[in-house]
């Protein structure tokens, strides 16, 4: 019985360790600072404000950002009535 409980505990611990933390949503602009890269700026202006506000970072476009999924709305036809 103790062996079964120990085996279950080991499996649960292994699964808990294997899970990755949730990733933040990527944005189109990134800033590179001493601590790494942060990609959550929606415009170059937002990134530039952060870079000039003391971060002393470098802004660049996020190569991993692909934008929102395109919408496939069917256009409504407007005919003469």
Secondary structure per residue as TSV (DSSP state, phi and psi in degrees):
chain	resnum	aa	ss	phi	psi
A	1	X	-	360.0	-41.2
A	2	X	H	-66.6	-36.2
A	3	X	H	-64.1	-39.4
A	4	X	H	-64.9	-46.0
A	5	X	H	-62.5	-40.6
A	6	X	H	-64.1	-42.2
A	7	X	H	-63.6	-42.7
A	8	X	H	-63.9	-41.7
A	9	X	H	-63.2	-40.2
A	10	X	H	-66.0	-41.7
A	11	X	H	-64.5	-44.6
A	12	X	H	-63.0	-42.6
A	13	X	H	-63.3	-41.5
A	14	X	H	-64.4	-40.6
A	15	X	H	-67.1	-38.5
A	16	X	H	-66.4	-37.8
A	17	X	H	-71.9	-34.9
A	18	X	H	-71.6	-24.9
A	19	X	-	-67.7	137.3
A	20	X	-	-90.7	147.7
A	21	X	-	-68.1	154.4
A	22	X	-	-64.5	137.7
A	23	X	-	-91.9	142.2
A	24	X	-	-72.0	154.3
A	25	X	-	-66.1	136.9
A	26	X	-	-78.8	148.9
A	27	X	-	-122.4	167.8
A	28	X	S	-70.7	-17.9
A	29	X	E	-124.9	142.2
A	30	X	E	-122.8	157.8
A	31	X	E	-124.6	135.1
A	32	X	E	-101.7	120.2
A	33	X	E	-125.8	177.7
A	34	X	T	-57.4	-35.7
A	35	X	T	-80.1	-3.8
A	36	X	E	133.1	-154.7
A	37	X	E	-114.0	134.3
A	38	X	E	-122.2	123.3
A	39	X	E	-118.2	72.8
A	40	X	E	-140.3	36.2
A	41	X	E	-108.9	131.3
A	42	X	S	-86.5	-13.0
A	43	X	S	-146.1	160.8
A	44	X	H	-65.2	-31.1
A	45	X	H	-64.6	-43.7
A	46	X	H	-60.3	-44.9
A	47	X	H	-64.9	-43.1
A	48	X	H	-64.4	-38.0
A	49	X	H	-61.4	-42.6
A	50	X	H	-65.7	-40.5
A	51	X	I	-65.8	-36.3
A	52	X	I	-87.3	-8.2
A	53	X	I	-87.2	13.1
A	54	X	I	119.8	-13.9
A	55	X	I	-71.3	-26.7
A	56	X	-	53.3	45.9
A	57	X	-	-102.0	179.6
A	58	X	E	-121.8	124.4
A	59	X	E	-89.1	144.7
A	60	X	E	-155.9	160.5
A	61	X	E	-71.1	143.2
A	62	X	-	-79.4	115.2
A	63	X	T	-72.4	-16.4
A	64	X	T	-90.3	-7.5
A	65	X	-	-84.3	127.3
A	66	X	-	-116.6	3.1
A	67	X	-	79.1	175.4
A	68	X	S	-70.7	158.7
A	69	X	-	-61.8	135.8
A	70	X	-	-67.0	143.5
A	71	X	-	-86.3	142.1
A	72	X	-	-116.1	57.1
A	73	X	-	-75.2	140.8
A	74	X	-	-85.2	124.0
A	75	X	-	-65.8	141.0
A	76	X	-	-83.4	132.8
A	77	X	-	-86.2	132.7
A	78	X	-	-113.1	104.8
A	79	X	-	-100.1	174.1
A	80	X	-	-74.9	137.7
A	81	X	-	-117.0	360.0
